[in-house]
Amino acid sequence: MAGIGFELRRILKRDSLSSLIGAYGLASIISSGPWVLSVLGVMLIGIVSLTLAVRDLEIVQFLVSVTYLMAISLVLSGLFQHVFTRWVADRLYEKRNHLILPNLMGVLWLSTVLALLGGLPAILFLLPDTSTLYKLLMLANFVVLCNLWPVTIFLSGMKSYYLIVVLFAVGYTTAIIASLLLSGLGLEGLLGGLLLGHSLLLFSFLFTIIRQYPSDKLIDFSFTRRSQIFPALIATGLLFNAAVWADKFIFWFHPDTSQHVIGTLRASAIYDLAIFLAYLAIIPGMAVFLVRMETDFSEAYDRFYTAVREGDTLAHINGFRDDMVRVARNGIYEICKVQSFTLIILFIWADEILAAIGISTLYLPMFYIDLVSVSMQLILLAIQNVLFYLDSRHINVSLCVIFFASNVIFTFTTIELGANFYGYGYAGATFLSSVIGLALLSRKFDRLEYETFMLQGR
């Protein structure tokens, strides 16, 4: 995320209210914009289709099908998420930019093979008694999504931030228009329109990347060399995404909390509406997270390790270390403060918000706990980001294991306790993981000088 950090610093140097608003606005767009546009784009397709000749059942089947596609593709792409980002960062540091594009093509080739090998039998098994066209569109959408997520890794390394957000908007506008034009085909038409929009988005990003990182080589797999990859980063990406979706899958397939939708796919009306709406509440916190982590903390981090590399005095090194700890602590505190303020506002206006979008106020208790849950997840994300800066890969793996295991155990437990406890499993998992993460991060900072100099001596 160094590129966006430089842009934010440039804006903040103007030292005015407008520059402050501009920096946080840009951060919110970059950190949450693509995700929000994705969710809103899919939802708009469903909402607008209500006015057309598409049956309500087909719209529900479309929304559930896309949710499964996004969930499984995100978990699968977690295999590449952190490990390839680290590989790209190392090559940029070595100024070997010509290796990036061919290795990205290698990632996409590998992602396509995995998507086909895993997606084809899964779709045949999970979607019996559905049309052949529906199965083909599901497989095509799955392959495109599995390739789209790794490509978005490059968002952090580019400087055309506004162009990237515009491309997301154009891609989903295309998906909406195409879905409406094909709506006469019903469910298959909606999926076909979404496929066109995602494909346009994928190839637009690839075109932008090819312009940014030209190379004479078409494809390369040097990113798979054991000396250049970190297995802990593969485990972190896979486990974190699996942990985020674990409670959703449990609610989808538990007989007490789900309903059949299409094929063997199920949904949980009692759980899905509240949790997905709650995720929109993290946008303010994400903006603060990005600004603080990519400006203040990255600068403090750079000062400390530059002093270590250049052999500065111990007093200066200790001072830079204290500054880095202070900045990290203040950054996490500001995220908590902004997110708490956001929660207070949403708690006050929750009745009106749910009523405005046509959701029963019976969902209020679950909506409240889901708001707290996603806010705790944001804090966990901030903790893990600091640990990634400090190269604490194994600590992050441990946190992801705790997050995944606790989410599974707590979610099953709360389902058995009854409807009044739905949502508390995910809340407990995010809270437990965040508390343990804060303790491990504090311990890491206490041992930072010792571990840094021990690594220098190896």
Number of C-alpha atoms within 10 A of each C-alpha: 17 15 15 23 21 14 17 23 15 13 18 20 10 11 10 11 10 11 16 16 13 15 22 21 15 22 26 22 20 21 22 19 19 19 14 15 18 18 16 13 22 19 16 16 26 23 13 14 21 14 9 12 12 20 14 13 12 19 21 15 21 23 19 18 20 16 15 17 19 18 17 19 24 22 21 21 24 25 21 24 23 23 23 25 17 17 19 23 17 14 16 15 10 9 10 11 17 15 23 26 24 22 22 24 19 19 23 22 16 15 24 19 13 16 23 17 11 13 21 18 12 12 18 16 11 15 18 13 10 12 10 13 13 17 18 16 18 23 22 20 23 25 21 22 25 26 23 23 20 23 20 16 18 18 20 17 20 17 15 14 19 11 12 21 17 13 18 25 19 16 23 27 18 21 28 25 17 21 28 22 13 17 21 14 15 21 22 23 22 30 28 24 23 27 23 21 24 21 20 19 23 21 14 17 21 19 11 15 19 14 11 15 14 15 15 9 12 13 18 17 15 16 21 16 9 9 8 15 16 17 15 18 24 19 22 27 23 22 25 22 22 22 23 21 19 22 22 20 18 18 25 21 17 15 12 13 19 20 17 14 17 20 16 13 17 22 26 22 13 17 22 15 14 22 21 15 14 22 16 15 19 22 21 20 26 26 23 25 26 24 24 22 24 21 18 18 23 19 14 21 21 13 17 21 16 14 17 20 10 8 10 13 11 12 9 14 19 16 13 21 22 15 18 22 19 13 20 23 15 15 22 22 13 16 24 19 14 17 26 15 14 18 20 11 11 18 15 10 11 18 16 13 14 18 11 10 8 9 15 11 15 11 16 16 14 22 24 18 21 25 26 22 23 24 28 25 22 23 26 24 17 23 24 24 16 18 20 17 13 15 11 16 18 16 19 25 22 18 23 26 19 22 27 24 16 21 27 21 14 19 26 17 15 17 20 12 11 11 14 11 16 24 28 21 23 33 22 18 26 27 21 18 25 24 15 15 25 17 11 17 22 14 11 17 17 13 11 15 17 12 13 13 12 10 9 10 7 5
